[in-house]
């Protein structure tokens, strides 16, 4: 009986042949897609705080489609980014690497076209691939290998604008008068799914919302949430804030209550776009064999510990909404997982679920076992890194270690003292335990972990 190589074995044999110089015509540069490979729809929002969903327990925000997605999938309670800033986090998602490895260390760092993305690897594995939406890294647009469709924007240094945002469609800039950016991007995403429904595809849909300025679409009324209480926010942040702790808060100047409710309305508008994608997957009859992941680039501080915006190592800044649905390949849907997952885990997981090898250069790990409801601990800690930032943001360089129980933070080249928090007690208390008996007892182990991660950071 003839022996047929599996896709994984074929990839390994190809790599071996390349390494030894024995490359024959029988080894294809791009593999044919297998019939069992899932479609992938990855939806990325911007600045969506993890607890701002109905399913996450927010007192009044309406997110029925994200709630539905969680009810049909797995909601991860402990998902984090490794750098809480737009460009570094987005580069970490698409490469599966920490910022110190992919090189995009802040919002002014250029993307290195030598970086390998999971889209490129999926294309080599037989997928049709599309990136639609916010790229947001400085410099010229990237040379993303392996893309069949690339739609993005460069307005406002890549931030885009909510209304009339020109799109660059496969290299050509096109005016989009009369459009709202989230709806426009979703229109193109739906068109891509319709065109590729008969072959395995990966769609990367990256939204501008809910980033400031908080401008909602016409169908989300200004009156939405106007009568709701914001007593769940830090008390002093309820009305007006300009400068606190030496920081000027981008997007949060003046009336904080008004800004906050606009922010929540934007999250509801993104939920509507998620619903459009889910409805189209149902209409096309491909939902069962499609992995849908919803997450964001980083969280959002709304007065927590005296801070707005992001960048800091606190959970409110680093923790992510993170939902995965895959009807055909997920066991016990509707559950929550306490496993600690990171933005750098997305790339290796998608490759693993597509039956492709995970490159050694990826720092993340696959959480496929969690989706299959297997008993396996992915990690018990992770490192957070934040590099030199620039005015008007006065956030120092940060190294931090987050375990299941504690958060330990060191500020580099700064007068700020180290901080240690017991995460189990109360995320909102911000009681620094560094000089308490409890803190002194756990500090040596946390410092040991910090040095372990720093060695990795400095030596690869």
Phi, psi and omega in degrees: 000132181292142180262130181251125179294139171286167179298318179297317179294323180294320177297318180295320179293325178295315180297320179295319180295321178294321182292326183266355181083004180262091182239117180250170182291346181284347181259110185283151173290323178237128181280153174284144180290139178277154183293339184263001181289136181281151165288159181228127171236111180252118183248121182242123173260187184230128174062031181272109180295140191297329184267013179258064172214152176301316182293341179268001174096013176297141188294335183210354182293142184254115178223064187298328182283322173292324176297318178296316180301317178295322179294337180254003183220217178237128174260122180270120182283337186233067176252139187219158167261156182267345170216120187271072179200146192308295189297311179300318181294319180295321176293325178293321180297314189278341179254339186075024184233154169295158181299324181293346176262318181277343171094351178270089190266347175203185184284000178248003181273135180282145172291136176267117182295351175283344179299142177260133180254160177292336176295319178298317181290323176294323177299317177296335178273008174103007183272151164272133190233142177217134172247119183231114175128209190288121173265304172055061164225143187293169180087187179295159177301147186288158171265078182281110181286145173085020179260131173272335179213130180226108179238123181209194179209155180239000180303141180053053179053036177094352177288331183077172175232154186286326181245138173060038182279119176297140177250145172260107187256108182050045174094352183245126180282132184230129176292145182230056181298140177079012181248154171254133195301316183296317180292322180296313180296320179293324175303313180292325178296317179296319177299318178298315180297320179297320181289329188251012189296340184265001178222151180304132180225157172235120178250124176253106183252111189242112185268157171281319181294144014253043180286149175290160358290146192275085183247115185268161178289163183301330184277358172256107190289147179297336182284345181301126179073004185298332182262004183278150178277145175247034180294347178282349177275160174307135192302316186289347182270005189290330189243281186235139175210137178236299179224124178221143181055030177077010182250143167261127188267108177296126177085352184238016178293153175070234192281101184294321180300316179296316179297318183296317181291328173295319177301316179294323177296325177295322177297320176297324178293324176293321176304321178299320180291324174299318178299321178298319179294315180297319179297322181289323175299320177296315182297323180282348179076025184240011184297322184298328183253030179235125172280125174245124175242130172242129173202192182220175182278326179195172181271208184203128173269132179236055181102356182296127180055029177081021183232148167243177178072223185219223173077318183287162187274003181290154183304323182298338179263326188261339186278142189240145162292134187210111183230137176232128174236134176204085188308320185281336187237019182237133180262143176055061180296159180090005182262170175244143178245137176266002178299143181275111179243154184234163176298332179286353178274347185295311183300307180297328179294315180296321177296317180299316182287339175273359180081022182250156180288150177264121180298148180296335183287352179278134180277336183281173178234157179282136174255025177304322181298327179292319179296329178272006176060040176269153179274100180204131178271122181286315179194161177245356178199166172207165180257139172250138179226139175221126186263177182311126177254175188230155180306147010273007182271121186256039180274126181284171173295143186227137163239134181217156174236129177243120172252186177291336185249329191227156171235119180244129187233133171239136179256121185271137180052049184214156176279351180292137181276156177301155181229147178220125183234143173271105184294333184290333186288298183188119182296339185262357185281321181053049176268109183287117184264009191302325183254014178265162176303320178298316180295316181296331180289323184267343187302317181302319180292321179292322176294323177298315177298318179301314180294324176300313180291325178294323177297319177298319181295320185276337185239359177079000000 
